[in-house]
């Protein structure tokens, strides 16, 4: 019997080559897309899961609920972790990490400026599962002048020679002994490193309450997270010398850090949900194609079913026959899908910035393929199997075999399919428009032709000479230094001002700059002007604030008003127009700008856009002459600002590709269905032509039905598309307004495609020779 099922299945595949090709290819494409998206989702959900103690590890976050800003992050005071270890018996382990940036490392006549390194305590390797290749994880970070290298960076410096025990010179000053080699940091790790330096190298500052590190705690197995959290909330109030709130501390399970904000809002989960839904939807669209074409073709097999019943076939045997045929086609599609997955995965990795590799150890692949095979096979075969097997042979042979129910079912599926694809196209169009808006919105500052680089200590010591020499080149227009680039938030500090009425604490974002910073970025003033003094004097500090800060302070005439930041008293000399230094999904927050010489680690140089290559060569030569030994590495400010939206751009690209593929699969199904219906109605068309109908009238007759389906799908899709588009735009504090164009253009494009596809088959039917079709009647 099973052999017979296979024989009949392959006979039908080869007898109906076009519909079989559309069925199998569409299904395999749907499977491939779904698996690609589900692999991406799996990778996101597996972040940090390689740590053995992940279920007991928490990251400490600090969020000031009473601040005027929404800023809050994962930076905590240095002293909090030692206090936690000493005073809370529920804590099994606790450690500190501080991210580093811009360090120059030299060894074996090789010099590199590195950005991805961390300072860590020795117990880092007790809490987290970073595997050692060489060295002792217990003692590797015990000495202050040691360094642990990742495997790839050990090779970068020392090739195939043993790196353990070698010396690396940091910033031309500090000799570091290589005490360990660890495996390269997993790509799905929140904590990333190329190098690990001991925390003790930071000196006495690690025993202060300065907020400059990240903190992690590991609880014992029997500790109640909720009870400990309530107890731990007062840790800052009980121990910190600063004025802080009781509810500033948040404990977040480390497994949630990648996809959730410090206050545990599901910021990153939106894409996970979205791509999961798209993957399932595309598979359903492919299954709908399969069902439609299978049910359409199965009507022609009514007499076969009648004969089988007459000779004794039971209904369950007929159901098994149709399901087995469907499963065979699904299996063929799955094999093709696996080949497509191997071909497309490298491109998909490049598109998403991941390194996903298919493996038989991957649970999603091992279970995913068989489950998808069974799901699609049964879903697409069950309805025609139940439908055809339910008819009485007498009804079939008396030519009373009716497919009205099946026709209605197909119409519902086509409408549902096109409603989904139209919704996806509209949502993609909205995302593209929003990204275009972001890239072209006036940020309130000029970012073109400005490069920035690390402002090393030696650069700072010789800054007047560097500035003088660089400005001798007429293509170098201006130079400045600051604590951060405009694409970063910078520091956040408590402030007070003259006339402040309440006792609430207010935190403003802080920029520590020199006098030329505002000139380089051409940030316009609303009131007052630039700094008058050449530097900040402790007894007479000049402050510049933005419009958002003035609004928060609630003062109408801010110029000359007394202002204090973190106990440093001064007065306001200017108010600048609000400018964006954060992604546009976040509102502009109160900001102060001061010449206090703190953390100025970034050098900015504005260039003449007509002569950038020669200017860069001149800068490199000049810096090497004044402060030799530092590699010349720079970044354009506009490129850095663009990088803030890298994940959004990637999401847009993925959405665009897969929305187009969803439409393609829908159109492919419509092509197959219209081809079958045109074939089925060929005699009707021929008779109409014999009685005088023109080809134009026949085309309108056959095309109108499909266009009505698409029109109905459009009506169904509009509220769905509007809802999801609105929800997407709500994620941005600054966004486009939904308009008619966001719906009209995608709908029109879908209609045009449907007309082209359907018209191709109806045109052939309308222009066929009636004699060829009717000669057997």
C-alpha positions in Angstrom: 0.0 0.0 0.0 2.8 2.4 0.9 4.5 1.7 -2.3 1.3 2.5 -4.2 1.1 5.8 -2.3 4.6 6.7 -3.5 3.9 5.7 -7.0 0.6 7.7 -7.2 2.3 10.7 -5.6 5.2 10.9 -8.1 2.9 10.2 -11.0 0.8 13.3 -10.0 3.9 15.4 -9.5 5.2 14.7 -13.0 1.7 14.9 -14.6 1.2 18.5 -13.2 4.7 19.9 -13.6 3.9 23.6 -13.3 1.7 23.4 -10.2 4.1 20.9 -8.6 7.0 23.2 -9.2 5.2 26.1 -7.7 4.1 24.0 -4.7 7.5 22.6 -4.0 9.6 25.7 -4.7 7.2 28.1 -2.9 7.2 25.7 0.1 11.0 25.3 0.2 11.5 29.0 0.0 9.0 29.6 2.8 10.8 26.9 4.9 14.2 28.5 4.2 13.1 32.0 5.2 11.4 30.8 8.3 14.5 28.8 9.4 16.8 31.8 8.8 14.7 34.1 10.9 14.2 31.5 13.6 18.0 30.9 13.7 18.4 34.6 14.2 15.8 34.6 17.0 17.5 31.6 18.6 20.9 33.4 18.5 19.4 36.4 20.2 17.7 34.4 22.9 20.9 32.4 23.6 23.0 35.4 24.6 25.1 34.7 27.6 23.6 31.2 28.1 27.0 29.6 27.9 27.8 30.8 31.4 27.3 27.8 33.8 26.0 29.9 36.7 23.8 32.2 34.6 20.6 31.5 36.6 22.1 33.0 39.7 24.0 35.9 38.2 22.6 39.4 38.3 23.8 42.7 37.0 23.4 45.8 39.2 21.9 48.9 37.4 21.3 52.4 38.7 18.3 54.4 37.7 17.4 57.7 39.3 13.6 57.8 39.2 13.4 61.3 40.5 15.8 62.7 38.0 14.5 65.0 35.3 16.1 62.8 32.7 15.2 59.3 31.8 18.8 58.3 31.8 19.8 55.3 33.7 22.4 52.7 33.1 24.6 49.9 34.3 27.3 52.1 35.8 27.7 51.8 39.6 30.1 53.2 42.2 33.4 51.4 42.6 32.9 50.9 46.3 29.4 49.2 46.1 30.8 45.7 45.1 33.3 45.5 48.1 30.5 46.6 50.4 28.2 44.0 48.9 30.7 41.2 49.4 31.3 42.3 53.0 27.7 43.0 54.3 25.4 40.6 52.4 25.6 37.0 53.3 23.2 36.0 50.5 25.9 36.9 47.9 28.1 34.0 46.9 30.3 36.1 44.7 30.5 39.6 43.3 32.8 41.3 40.8 33.5 44.5 39.0 34.3 45.3 35.4 35.2 48.5 33.7 35.2 48.9 29.9 38.3 50.5 28.5 38.9 52.4 25.3 41.8 53.6 23.2 44.9 52.0 24.5 48.1 51.6 22.5 49.8 48.2 22.9 53.3 47.4 21.6 55.1 44.0 21.4 57.4 42.3 18.9 57.8 45.5 16.9 54.0 45.6 16.4 51.8 48.5 17.5 48.0 48.6 17.7 45.5 51.0 19.1 42.9 48.9 20.8 39.3 49.7 22.0 37.8 46.4 23.1 39.3 45.6 26.5 38.1 45.5 30.1 39.5 45.9 33.6 38.4 43.0 35.7 38.9 41.5 39.2 40.5 38.0 39.5 37.2 36.4 40.4 35.8 37.2 37.0 36.7 33.7 35.9 34.9 32.2 38.9 31.6 33.8 38.0 31.7 33.7 34.2 32.6 30.8 32.0 35.4 32.3 29.9 37.7 29.3 29.2 41.5 29.6 29.7 43.9 28.1 27.1 47.1 29.0 29.0 47.7 30.3 32.4 46.0 30.0 35.8 42.6 31.8 36.0 43.0 32.2 39.8 46.2 34.2 39.6 46.1 35.6 36.1 44.8 39.0 37.2 46.3 39.0 40.7 49.3 41.3 39.8 48.5 44.9 38.8 50.8 44.9 35.8 49.5 41.8 34.0 47.4 41.2 30.9 45.3 38.4 29.6 44.9 38.0 25.9 42.3 36.5 23.7 43.6 33.7 21.5 43.3 35.7 18.3 45.1 38.7 19.7 47.9 36.5 21.1 48.5 35.3 17.6 48.2 38.9 16.3 51.2 40.0 18.5 53.2 36.8 18.8 52.2 34.6 15.9 52.7 30.9 16.7 55.2 31.6 19.4 54.1 31.1 23.1 52.7 34.3 24.4 52.7 33.4 28.1 55.3 35.3 30.0 55.9 37.9 27.2 55.8 41.6 27.8 53.5 44.2 26.2 54.0 47.9 26.5 50.9 50.0 27.1 50.7 53.6 26.0 54.5 53.7 25.8 54.7 53.7 29.5 53.5 50.6 31.3 55.0 47.1 30.9 52.4 44.4 31.2 53.3 40.7 31.7 51.1 38.2 29.7 49.7 35.9 32.4 47.0 34.1 30.5 45.4 33.3 27.1 41.7 32.8 26.9 39.4 31.6 24.2 38.0 34.3 21.9 35.0 35.9 23.4 31.8 34.2 22.2 29.9 36.4 19.7 26.7 36.0 21.8 28.3 37.4 24.9 27.2 40.7 26.5 30.7 41.0 28.1 33.1 41.4 25.3 36.9 41.7 25.3 40.1 41.3 23.3 42.3 42.0 26.3 41.6 41.8 30.1 43.6 44.0 32.5 43.6 43.7 36.3 41.2 46.0 38.1 43.9 47.0 40.5 45.8 48.8 37.8 43.2 51.6 38.1 44.8 52.6 41.4 43.2 54.2 44.5 40.1 55.3 42.6 38.6 51.8 42.9 38.2 52.4 46.6 36.0 55.5 46.0 32.3 56.1 45.4 32.9 57.3 41.9 30.4 55.8 39.4 32.7 54.3 36.8 32.3 50.5 36.7 29.8 47.7 36.2 28.8 45.3 38.9 27.7 41.7 39.0 26.6 39.5 41.9 26.0 35.8 42.2 23.5 34.6 44.7 23.4 31.2 46.5 20.9 28.7 45.1 18.5 28.9 48.1 18.3 32.7 48.1 15.0 34.4 47.2 15.6 36.9 44.5 12.6 39.1 45.5 13.5 39.2 49.2 17.1 39.9 48.6 16.2 42.7 46.1 14.0 44.5 48.7 16.9 44.2 51.2 19.5 45.3 48.7 17.7 48.5 47.6 19.0 50.4 50.6 22.7 49.5 49.9 23.5 52.9 48.5 21.5 54.8 51.1 23.2 52.9 54.0 26.7 53.2 52.7 27.2 55.9 50.0 28.3 59.4 51.1 26.4 60.9 48.2 22.7 62.0 48.3 20.9 59.1 46.7 17.5 57.5 46.5 16.4 54.2 48.0 15.0 53.0 44.8 18.0 53.6 42.5 19.3 50.1 42.5 17.9 47.5 40.1 18.9 43.8 40.0 18.5 42.3 36.6 19.0 38.6 35.8 22.1 38.5 33.6 20.3 36.4 31.0 18.0 39.3 30.3 20.6 42.1 30.0 21.0 41.7 26.2 17.3 42.2 25.3 16.0 44.3 28.2 16.8 47.8 29.6 18.2 48.3 33.1 14.6 48.7 34.3 13.7 45.5 32.6 11.7 46.9 29.7 11.7 44.7 26.6 13.5 47.0 24.3 15.3 44.4 22.3 12.5 41.9 22.4 10.5 43.9 19.8 12.7 42.5 17.0 12.6 39.0 18.4 8.8 39.0 18.4 8.7 40.7 15.0 11.0 38.3 13.3 9.4 35.3 14.9 6.0 36.4 13.7 7.4 37.1 10.2 9.0 33.7 10.0 5.8 31.9 11.0 3.7 34.2 8.6 5.9 33.4 5.6 5.7 29.7 6.3 1.9 30.0 6.5 1.8 32.0 3.2 3.8 29.2 1.6 1.4 26.6 3.1 -1.6 28.5 1.8 -0.2 28.3 -1.7 0.3 24.6 -1.2 -3.2 24.1 0.1 -4.8 26.2 -2.7 -3.1 24.5 -5.5 -3.5 21.1 -3.9 -7.2 21.5 -3.4 -7.7 23.0 -6.9 -5.9 20.0 -8.5 -7.6 17.5 -6.2 -11.0 18.3 -7.6 -9.9 16.7 -10.9 -9.2 13.5 -9.0 -12.9 13.0 -7.9 -13.4 10.0 -10.3 -10.2 8.4 -9.0 -11.6 8.6 -5.4 -14.9 7.1 -6.7 -13.2 4.2 -8.3 -11.1 3.5 -5.2 -14.2 3.5 -3.0 -16.0 1.2 -5.3 -13.2 -1.4 -5.2 -13.2 -1.2 -1.4 -11.0 1.6 -0.2 -11.9 2.9 3.2 -12.0 6.6 4.0 -9.0 6.4 6.3 -7.0 4.8 3.5 -7.9 7.7 1.2 -7.0 10.2 3.8 -3.6 8.4 4.3 -3.0 8.5 0.5 -3.6 12.3 0.2 -1.6 13.0 3.4 1.3 10.8 2.3 1.4 12.6 -1.1 1.4 16.0 0.7 4.2 14.8 3.1 6.3 13.5 0.1 6.1 16.9 -1.5 6.9 18.6 1.8 9.9 16.3 2.2 11.2 17.2 -1.3 10.7 20.9 -0.4 12.5 20.3 2.9 15.6 18.8 1.1 15.6 21.8 -1.3 15.2 24.1 1.7 18.3 22.6 3.4 20.3 23.3 0.3 19.0 26.8 0.1 19.9 27.3 3.7 23.5 26.4 3.1 23.7 28.7 0.2 21.9 31.7 1.7 23.3 31.6 5.3 26.6 33.3 4.6 24.8 36.2 2.9 22.3 36.2 5.8 25.1 36.4 8.3 26.7 39.3 6.5 23.3 41.1 6.4 22.7 40.6 10.2 26.2 40.9 11.4 26.1 37.4 13.0 28.0 34.2 12.5 25.3 31.6 12.7 26.4 28.2 11.6 24.0 25.2 10.9 24.9 22.2 13.0 23.4 18.9 13.8 24.0 19.8 17.4 21.6 22.7 16.9 18.3 21.8 18.5 16.3 24.1 16.2 17.6 22.4 13.1 17.4 18.9 14.4 13.8 19.4 15.6 12.8 22.3 13.4 13.1 20.6 10.0 11.0 17.5 11.0 8.4 19.6 12.8 8.1 22.0 9.8 7.9 19.0 7.5 5.1 17.4 9.5 3.3 20.8 10.1 3.3 21.7 6.4 2.6 18.3 5.1 -0.5 17.7 7.4 -1.7 21.4 7.2 -1.6 21.4 3.4 -3.0 17.9 2.9 -5.6 17.5 5.6 -8.4 19.6 4.0 -8.4 18.0 0.5 -8.0 14.6 2.1 -11.0 15.1 4.3 -13.0 16.8 1.6 -12.5 14.3 -1.2 -12.8 11.2 1.0 -16.1 12.4 2.3 -18.0 12.1 -1.1 -20.2 9.1 -2.0 -19.1 7.3 -5.2 -22.7 7.5 -6.6 -22.6 11.3 -6.2 -19.2 11.5 -8.0 -20.3 9.2 -11.0 -23.6 11.0 -11.4 -21.5 14.2 -12.1 -23.0 15.9 -9.0 -19.5 16.4 -7.6 -19.5 19.9 -6.3 -16.5 21.9 -5.2 -18.3 25.0 -3.9 -17.1 24.5 -0.3 -13.6 24.1 -1.5 -13.8 27.2 -3.7 -15.0 29.3 -0.8 -12.2 27.9 1.3 -9.6 28.8 -1.4 -11.0 32.3 -1.6 -10.7 32.8 2.2 -7.1 31.5 2.1 -6.2 33.8 -0.8 -7.7 36.9 0.9 -5.9 35.9 4.2 -2.6 35.4 2.3 -2.7 38.8 0.5 -3.9 40.6 3.6 -0.7 39.4 5.4 1.6 40.3 2.5 0.0 43.8 2.0 0.4 44.4 5.8 4.1 43.4 5.6 4.7 45.7 2.6 3.0 48.6 4.3 5.0 48.1 7.5 8.2 47.8 5.6 7.4 51.0 3.7 6.8 52.8 7.0 10.1 51.5 8.4 12.0 52.7 5.3 10.4 56.1 5.5 11.2 56.4 9.2 14.9 55.5 8.6 15.0 58.1 5.8 13.6 60.6 8.2 16.2 59.8 10.8 19.1 60.0 8.3 17.9 63.4 7.0 16.6 65.1 10.1 18.5 68.2 11.3 20.3 67.1 14.4 21.0 70.6 15.5 24.7 70.4 14.8 27.0 70.2 11.8 28.7 66.8 11.6 30.3 66.7 8.1 34.1 66.7 7.5 34.9 66.3 11.2 37.2 63.5 12.4 37.9 62.5 15.9 40.5 60.4 17.5 41.9 59.4 20.9 43.2 62.3 22.9 46.1 60.5 24.5 47.9 61.8 27.6 50.9 62.9 25.6 48.6 64.7 23.2 47.1 66.6 26.1 50.4 67.6 27.5 51.5 69.0 24.1 48.1 70.2 22.9 49.0 73.9 22.4 51.9 72.9 20.1 49.8 70.3 18.3 47.0 72.9 17.7 49.5 75.5 16.5 51.2 73.2 14.0 48.0 71.7 12.6 46.3 75.1 12.1 49.2 76.1 9.9 47.6 74.0 7.2 44.7 76.1 5.6 42.7 72.9 5.0 42.4 72.3 8.8 39.7 74.7 9.9 39.4 74.1 13.6 40.5 71.9 16.5 38.8 71.0 19.8 38.8 68.5 22.6 36.0 67.0 24.7 35.1 64.1 26.9 33.0 62.4 24.2 31.8 62.6 20.7 28.3 64.0 19.8 26.9 60.5 19.3 27.4 59.7 23.0 25.6 60.7 26.1 28.7 61.5 28.2 28.6 61.8 32.0 25.5 62.4 34.1 25.8 64.5 37.2 23.4 66.1 39.8 22.8 69.9 39.4 21.2 72.8 41.2 20.4 76.4 40.2 19.4 79.8 41.4 15.7 79.8 42.1 15.2 76.0 42.4 11.9 75.5 44.2 11.8 71.8 45.1 14.0 69.3 46.9 14.0 66.8 44.0 17.3 65.7 42.6 18.0 66.6 39.0 20.6 64.9 36.8 21.9 66.7 33.6 24.1 65.2 30.9 27.5 66.8 30.9 29.9 67.8 28.2 33.4 68.8 29.2 34.8 70.7 26.3 37.2 73.5 25.3 36.2 76.8 23.9 36.1 75.7 20.3 33.8 72.8 20.6 30.6 74.7 19.9 32.2 76.5 17.0 33.4 73.2 15.4 29.9 71.7 15.4 28.2 75.0 14.7 25.7 74.6 17.5 23.6 77.7 17.5 22.8 79.8 20.5 19.3 80.8 21.6 20.5 83.2 24.3 23.8 84.5 25.5 27.0 83.2 23.9 30.1 81.1 24.0 32.6 80.9 26.9 34.4 84.1 27.6 37.2 82.6 29.7 39.8 80.4 28.2 39.4 77.7 30.9 37.2 76.9 33.8 38.2 78.6 37.1 36.9 76.8 40.1 35.6 80.0 41.7 34.0 81.3 38.5 32.9 78.4 36.3 31.0 79.3 33.1 28.1 76.9 32.1 26.2 76.6 28.9 22.9 74.7 28.9 20.4 73.6 26.2 16.8 74.5 25.8 15.6 71.3 27.5 17.6 72.2 30.6 16.0 75.7 30.7 12.6 74.1 30.4 13.4 71.7 33.2 14.7 74.5 35.5 11.6 76.6 34.7 13.4 79.9 34.6 12.6 82.6 32.0 15.9 84.5 32.0 18.7 82.0 32.6 21.7 84.1 31.5 23.8 85.1 34.6 21.9 82.8 36.9 23.9 80.9 39.5 24.4 77.2 38.6 26.2 74.3 40.2 27.1 70.9 39.0 28.2 68.3 41.5 29.2 71.1 44.0 31.2 73.1 41.4 29.6 76.6 41.5 29.4 79.0 38.6 26.8 80.8 36.4 25.1 80.4 33.0 26.6 82.3 30.1 24.6 80.8 27.2 21.7 78.7 26.0 22.2 76.5 22.9 19.5 75.1 20.7 18.6 71.5 21.5 20.7 69.1 19.5 20.5 65.3 19.3 23.4 63.3 20.9 21.2 60.1 21.3 19.2 58.0 18.8 15.9 59.6 17.7 14.0 57.0 19.7 15.0 59.0 22.8 14.0 62.5 23.6 16.5 65.3 24.0 17.4 65.7 27.6 18.7 68.5 29.8 22.4 69.1 29.1 25.1 71.3 30.4 28.4 72.2 28.7 31.4 73.3 30.7 35.2 73.8 30.3 36.0 71.8 33.4 39.0 69.7 32.3 37.6 66.3 33.1 37.8 63.1 31.1 38.8 65.0 27.8 39.8 61.9 25.9 38.6 62.9 22.4 40.3 65.2 19.9 38.2 66.8 17.1 39.5 68.2 13.9 37.4 70.0 11.3 38.6 69.7 7.7 38.0 71.4 4.4 35.8 69.0 2.6 37.7 69.7 -0.7 41.0 68.5 0.6 40.3 65.7 3.1 42.9 63.1 2.0 45.9 65.5 2.0 44.7 66.9 5.3 44.7 63.5 6.9 48.2 62.8 5.7 49.3 66.1 7.1 47.7 65.4 10.5 49.4 62.0 10.6 52.8 63.4 9.8 52.4 66.3 12.3 51.3 64.1 15.2 54.0 61.6 14.6 56.6 64.3 14.6 55.4 65.8 17.9 54.3 62.6 19.7 55.9 59.6 18.0 54.9 56.0 18.6 51.1 56.3 18.4 49.2 54.8 15.4 47.1 57.3 13.5 43.5 56.0 13.9 40.5 58.3 13.3 36.7 58.1 12.8 34.4 60.5 11.0 31.8 62.0 13.2 29.0 61.5 10.7 30.0 57.8 10.4 29.8 57.5 14.1 26.3 59.0 14.2 25.2 56.7 11.4 26.4 53.7 13.5 23.9 54.6 16.2 21.2 53.4 13.8 23.1 50.3 12.5 20.8 47.8 14.2 17.8 49.7 12.9 19.2 49.8 9.4 19.9 46.1 9.5 16.3 45.4 10.7 15.0 47.5 7.9 17.0 45.6 5.3 15.9 42.3 6.7 12.3 43.4 6.8 12.5 44.7 3.2 14.0 41.5 1.8 11.6 39.2 3.6 8.6 41.3 2.9 9.5 41.2 -0.8 9.9 37.4 -0.6 6.5 37.1 1.2 4.9 39.0 -1.7 6.8 36.9 -4.2 5.5 33.7 -2.6 2.0 35.1 -2.6 2.3 36.1 -6.2 3.7 32.7 -7.1 0.6 31.1 -5.6 -1.7 33.5 -7.4 0.1 32.7 -10.7 -0.4 28.9 -10.1 -4.1 29.3 -9.1 -4.9 31.7 -11.9 -3.2 29.3 -14.3 -5.3 26.4 -13.1 -8.6 28.4 -13.1 -7.8 29.6 -16.6 -7.3 26.0 -17.7 -10.4 24.9 -15.9 -12.5 27.5 -17.6 -11.0 27.1 -21.1 -14.2 25.6 -22.5 -16.3 28.4 -21.1 -13.9 31.0 -22.6 -14.0 29.2 -26.0 -17.8 29.2 -26.1 -17.9 32.9 -25.2 -15.5 33.6 -28.0 -17.6 31.6 -30.4 -20.6 33.7 -29.4 -18.8 36.9 -30.1 -17.0 37.9 -26.9 -13.7 39.8 -27.5 -10.4 38.9 -25.9 -10.6 42.1 -23.9 -14.0 41.1 -22.4 -12.7 37.6 -21.5 -9.6 39.1 -19.8 -11.8 41.4 -17.7 -14.1 38.5 -16.8 -11.3 36.2 -15.6 -9.2 39.0 -14.0 -12.0 40.7 -12.1 -12.5 37.7 -9.7 -8.8 37.8 -8.5 -8.8 41.6 -8.2 -11.9 41.4 -6.0 -10.0 39.0 -3.7 -7.0 41.4 -3.6 -9.3 44.3 -2.9 -11.0 42.5 0.0 -7.5 41.6 1.3 -6.6 45.2 1.2 -9.6 46.2 3.3 -8.7 43.5 5.8 -5.0 44.5 5.9 -5.5 48.2 6.5 -6.3 48.2 10.3 -3.7 45.5 10.9 -1.0 47.5 9.0 -2.0 50.8 10.7 -1.8 49.2 14.2 1.7 47.7 13.8 3.0 50.7 12.0 1.8 52.9 14.8 3.3 50.7 17.4 6.7 50.8 15.5 6.7 54.6 15.3 5.9 54.8 19.0 9.4 53.5 19.7 10.8 56.8 18.4 10.5 60.1 20.2 10.8 61.8 16.8 9.1 60.1 13.9 7.1 60.6 10.7 3.3 61.0 10.7 1.4 58.2 9.0 -0.2 59.4 5.8 -2.1 58.2 2.8 1.1 57.6 0.9 2.2 55.0 3.5 -0.8 52.9 2.5 -1.6 53.9 -1.1 1.9 53.1 -2.6 2.2 49.6 -1.2 -1.4 48.7 -2.1 -1.0 50.1 -5.6 2.2 48.1 -6.0 0.4 44.9 -4.9 -2.5 45.5 -7.3 -0.1 46.1 -10.2 1.7 42.8 -9.5 -1.5 40.9 -9.1 -2.8 42.3 -12.4 0.4 41.4 -14.3 0.5 37.9 -12.9 -3.2 37.1 -13.5 -3.3 38.8 -16.9 -0.5 36.6 -18.2 -2.6 33.5 -17.8 -5.9 35.1 -18.7 -4.3 36.7 -21.8 -3.2 33.2 -23.0 -6.7 31.8 -22.3 -8.4 34.7 -24.1 -6.2 34.4 -27.2 -6.4 30.6 -27.5 -8.1 29.0 -30.5 -11.6 27.8 -29.6 -11.4 25.0 -32.1 -8.5 23.4 -30.2 -10.4 23.4 -27.0 -13.9 22.3 -28.3 -12.9 19.8 -31.0 -13.5 16.9 -28.6 -17.0 18.0 -27.5 
